[in-house]
């Protein structure tokens, strides 16, 4: 074999070895790149798992979620349920109570069986001059309506053009509220003037009005010629009988 052939053979062998080494290196690099892929996938999967656990925790289902998220999810659901159901129940209860309260507040009318206030349109008042005791007038209030009603405590009688009503005799105050059933009467006595003439400002009046608590006013006809009144003018509370009315 010549020298040139020997050199060529050696160069070819060296080139072949170099190419083989390069190919091997390339294969190893590809192998490393391929191995990194599953590693990245695994890492991604590992990161996704906590995220899934957190979602489960938020929903109140996963036991492996973070404690904070899990507690928050469970508490959130419970709070929502509690705030709705009790609120609805309470609202209904309040409405029910409101209706009951309303009915109770309206229970003072005549429809509930409780007597209403007497009025000049349903109660007629008459004035009668009596011989005993002297200087006394008897007022009679008769319920001409169809419903029971409550009289004012006493007749706030206004004689003539007087600017004030006469005072009431406190000793005559009855224990019960003066109530009139249909056709029933109540009585009040009026001391017109002092029997011995010792009072002042004596004069004759020809008109009398008596107001009711509902704002209506009854006009009362006085005996013919009017009545004589002075500064001793007094009235009694409404009484259930004539005798009691004329006692004072």
C-alpha positions, 0 to 999 in steps of 0.5 A: 500500500502506498503512502497516499492510500494510507493517509486517505484511509486514515482520514476517512476513518477519522472522518467516520469517527467524527461523524459518528460522535456528532450523530451520537451527540445529536441523539443525546441532545434530542433525548435530553430535550424529550426528557424535559418535556415530561418533566415540564408536563409533570410540573404543570400537572403538579401546579394544577393540582393545588389549583384544583384543590383550591377550587374544591376547597372554595366549593366546600367539597375538597378536603385537600384544598387550602384551609383558608379557601375551604373555610371561606367557601363553607362559611359563604354558603352557610351565610347565604342560606342563613341570611335568606331563609331567616330573613324571609321568615322574619319578614312574614312574621313582621307582616303578620304582627303588623296586621295583628297590631293594626287590627288591635289599634282599630279595635276601639271602634263601634264595629268591635263592640266598644261604644263610640262617642255620643254625638248631638245627632244621636243624643237629645238634651232637654232642660227642665226647671225643678222646684226642689232643690230651689234654683236648680235645672235638670239636664236629661241626655237621651240616646235616640240612636241605634248604638250605645255611646259614651257621654262626656264626663259632664255637660260643658254648658255654655249659658247665653254669651258666657265666655267660660263654662261653669265649673263641675262639682267634683264630689258628684263624679261617678265611678263608672263612665257615663254610657248610654244604650239606645233609648237610655238617659243620663242626668246632670244637675245645674245649680243656677244661683245661690239660694240666699242671693249672696252670689254676684253677677246675677242675670237672665239667660235665654240660650244654652249649648252643650258640646260633645267630645266628637266636636258636635254641639247640641242646642238646648231649649230653656224654660220659657222666660229663660233662667236666672244665673249668677257667679255660683253657677255649677254643674254635676257629672252625668249621673244614671239617675235623677236623684243623684243629679239633684243631690248637689 
